[in-house]
């Protein structure tokens, strides 16, 4: 593949149409179609699904678009990078945050990072912990928040804090404390494996001889919260992620004890990038923002900073 084909592919993906892409790139549509066909032939996958109104990406096309964006960005910035006396300032950093942490500190982190590296391109991706781990492994992000991260040779993981996991219940239930064994009687809505929360819950169930009754597997935090609020079941999640909905009266949370469940949060980087100034700055800012929340801010009393 060459860069012209990737640029053509990317333009088709964003315009959703071969004709609009040809107009934007000012090339004949047959030539544009040949570029895409050559890519599909070389990669041995279909990149688009054609329909009457245009095209949409296939899963393979979506994965290629991720890589194409990074390659085109590096190519477009190469001239400035070579001429720059301090090229680190014009670098590119892609990072991953979970929705809860992005909502809590994302804006502050971006402002601080931009103030320190005004010429750098920052790409923030939001996703579930399993997506963040996958993006780290395939190089889509260089640093990410991780939950209950298993040891992997490729990652450098800095532990940050731990937080209790709670039972999420429909509104109107009086908050109470349950034993872990009590969860066996409840209809549960949980994310599917290999989600880190599900893995932690299943490990605890196995250790305590508890057979959980999972009635639905839902990976969306927002949808799970709505289903619980509608009385269709219960869920188990980290307290910090659900606390805003509890405060708003959308759902109720019950403490789990004997034994308690704790989720451990850290920040992971690829070992090969441990000396990257951009990644180092992002990790430093993330650590500082979360430490402030846990020790002095909104999370005080709900998260234990450092090892516990």
N, C-alpha and C positions, 0 to 999 in steps of 0.2 A: 504494500500500500504506500501511497505517497501523500504529501501534505495537501495537495490540491484535491485529492479524493476525500480526505477527511474534512476539509473545509466545505466541500460540496455536500457531503453527508450531513454535517452539522447544520448547514443552512436549510436543507430540506426538513430536518427534524424540527427546527424552530419555527419555520413557516407553515409546516404541515401540508405542503403542496409542492409538487415538482415544478408547476408553472410559476408559482410565486417565487420559488428559489431561483429559477432560471432568470426571472426578471430582476431579482435583487443582485445576482452575480453577473448579470449582463452577458450571459452565454446562451447558446441555443439549447432548448429543452432536450433534444436527442443526445447532445453531448453530455449534458448533465446526467441523463438517465444511464448513459454508458459508464460514467464514473461510479455511480452507485452499484450498477450491475457488476462491475469489476471487483468492487469491494466485497459484495455478497459472494461472488465466485471464489475469491481468494480466501475469505473467512469460512466459506462453506456453511453459511447461515443466512436466513432471510432477515433483513434489517428493518423492513417496513411491511405493514399490512395495508394494501391498497383498498380504498373504498370510493364511493361516488363523489364525496366531497374533498378527497385528498388522501393523506396517508397518516398512519400512527406508528409509533415505534413498537417493534417486538421486544420481548425481554432481552434478547441478544443485542438489539439496536440500542436499548437504554444503557446496557453495560458499555457498549462502544462509545456512546455519547459522553459518558463520564470520562473515559480516557482521552477522547478527542478534545474535550474542553481543556484538559490539562496540557496536552501537547500543543494545541494552538495558542494557549496562553503563553507558554514558554517560548514558542517561536516568535510571537508578536513582541515579546519583551527582550529578545536576544540582543538587538542592536543597542538599546539603552544599557543593558546589563554589561556588555563588552566595553562601552565607552565610559561607564560610571567608575569613578575612583573608589567608591564604596558599594560594590554590587550587592552586598548583603541587605542594604536598605531597600532594594527593589525586588527582593525575593518573593516567593509565593508560599503560603502556609495554608493547608486545609486541616480543619479540626472538627471533632465531633462532640456534640452535647446531647444529653437526654432532654426531653421536653421540660421536665420539672426544673432541672438546673439551668437550662436556657432561659426559662421564664424568670427564675430568681436572680440570676447574676449575668445573663448573657449580654444585655445592653451595656452594663458597666464595664465588662471585660473588653468588649469591642472598642469602647471609647478609650480605655486605657492603652490597649494595644495600638490603636491608630495614633495616639499621641506619641507613643514611643517609636513606632515604625510607620511614619506617614506615607512613605513611598511603597511600602510592601502591599501585596495583594492578599487579603485574608478571605478565605472561603470557609464559612461555618455551615456544617451539615447537622441536621437534627434527626435522631432516630432512636429506636430501642437499643438496649445494650448489645443484643446479638448482632444487630446491623453495624453498630460501631466497631465491634470486634472484627467483623468480616471486612469492613472498610480499612481497618488498620492493616490487616493481613495482606490485602490486595493493593495497598499503597494509595487508596483513595483519600485517606486522611493520614496526617503525620502524628497527631496526638488526639486522644479521646478519653472521655470519662467512661470508666468501666465499673461494673457491679459484680462482685464475687468472682473476680477474674481468676480462672485456673492458670497455673504456671505454664508459660510457654516461652521457649528459648528466644523467640523473636522479639518479645516485649520487655521493656523496662517499665515496671509498675511501681508507682509511689502511692502507698496507702494514705488515705486522707481522713475519712471518718466512718463511723458505723451508725446505723439508725435502726430503730425497732420496726418490725413488720407487724401490721395490725389486720384484724378481720374487718372488712368493709361490709356494712349492713345497710338495709333500707332505712330511710329517715323515719324517725318516730320511735325507734328502739332505744331504750335507756342504755347508755354506755356501761359496760361491765367488763369483767376479766374472765377469760375462758382458759381452760387447760388445752394443750395441743390436742389431746385425745378427743375433746369435745367437737373438734372440727369434722370428725368422721361422720357425724349425723347431718351435716349441712350440704345443700346443693351448691357446689362451687363453680365459679366462672374464673378460669385461670388462663394465662398465656400458654401456648404450646411449647414443648421442648424444641430447641435447646435454650429457650429464654432463661436468663440467669435466675430470675425469681422462681420460676417453676422448678428449675434444677435444685435450688436451695430447699424449697418446700418438699419436694419428693425425697430428698436426702433425709430431711428431718422425719418425715413420715416413715421411711424405712427403718431408721434408727429406733423409732418408738413403737413399731409394730402397728401403725395406723394405716388403714386403707381409706383413702380419700374418695369422695363421691364427686367426681368432676362431670358436670352436665354439659358444659360448653367450653371450648377453647377459643379465646378471643385475645388477639395480640394488641388491640387498640386500647389504650388506657381510657380515652374519652368514651368509647362505646361500652366498655366494661362498667365504668362509673354510671352510665345512663341505665344499663340493664339492671344493676343493683338498685339504683334509685327507683326503678319501676317495679321492684319486688320480684324479679325473676331469679334471684339467687344471691350468693355472697361471693366475696373475693378476698384475696390476701395480697397486700401490697405494702410497700414502704410507707411509713407514716408521713414523711415529708411530701411525698407525691400526692397523697389524698387529703392532706390537712386543709388546703383552701376550700375543697368541696365540703368538708366536715364543718368548717367555720361558717360556710354559707348555708348550712342546713340541708344540703342536697343529699348527703348520706350520713350515716353514723359510723363511728369506728369503735371496735372493742379491742382491749389489750389481750395479748396472748402470752401466757406464762406456763411454767412447768412442762416443758422448757420454753423459754422465750426464743423468738426468731429474730436474728439481726442480719441486716444486709450491710456488706462492707463495700465502701466506695473508694475508688482510687483513680489516678490518671495514668494512662499508659502511652508510651511512645515507642516507636521502633528503635531497637538498640543501635541500629546503624545511624540514627539521627540524634543520638544522645548529645552531640556537641553542636547541634544547630542553634544559632542565637535566636532565631525566630521561634522555634519550638520551645526553647528554654524560657523565653520571655512569656509565652502563652501559659506554660505550666506554672510559672511563678505567679502570674496574675490570677489564674484560676485558684491556686492554693490560697492566696491571700484573701480573695473574695469569699471563698467557702469557709475559711477559718473565721473570718469576721462574723458570718452568719451563724456559725455553730457556737462560737464563744460569747459573742456580744449582741447578735442580731436576732432575726426572726426565728432562727432554729435553736436558740439557746434552750437547753433542757430537753430538746428532742433529738439531738445528735451528740455522739461522743467523739471528740476530736482525737485523732491519732489512734494508736493500738489500744484495744480494751480487752 
